[in-house]
């Protein structure tokens, strides 16, 4: 089997992956530096952890059930702040799940959306989190639907839209797959679709979600929603959804489309490369 190509997300003025290793990553978000757990950072770090802690403002300490607490390593440090990406502004905040409101590896997809969407298009963001992709599409003028099952995350995305000085993103508080299935029945089509489904999670009504159980239906539904000249982006983080399985699904549901499967990576300033899942693009 041929080697899977890599796509690298790039740092920008307000974000850098400074270092990674030892099961953690060191990141700069504007002027704030964090230390967070990272299962993919299974190699040795470029700098010793003592140096990390001299630089960092916050470190996430893992507890039970994927939750934990943030330890402040400096005095008078904000727990909420805003960073920029191009003309977009995003509010970051410390959460008990180690996330702070942005997945910086998605920068590779924000660039793709910017290049492929325009004011006459419709754009659908499923499993939309805090709305970076939604804000990029709306900044380009596209009619944008943002779907997420978590009310708190939806409110965070609305705040980001306001921070970006944008208007009229359409918010949908619902299970992404259920909403997409209804859109098929309504015969709606989209020029751009992005899906960033979790490997596992809890839906809007408390139902359990496992990607390997849902991905077939998800791809089938997306194929019915995609315009003839449209594009689909999907990230997967589940170890049970591998390249071979994704290739089979693409052959079934997108037989006439140009497609690619890559692996999403970022490189730290200390030249450590870190994997962030499989990346499907269909055009």
PyMOL commands that set and color helices and strands:
alter all, ss='L'
color gray80, all
select helices_A, chain A and resi 49-55+104-116+132-139+151-163+176-185+211-225+243-253
alter helices_A, ss='H'
color red, helices_A
select strands_A, chain A and resi 6-8+15-21+24-29+32-37+58-62+68-72+80-85+88-93+122-126+143-148+170-173+190-195+200-202+208-210+226-236+259-267+273-282
alter strands_A, ss='S'
color yellow, strands_A
deselect
rebuild
show_as cartoon
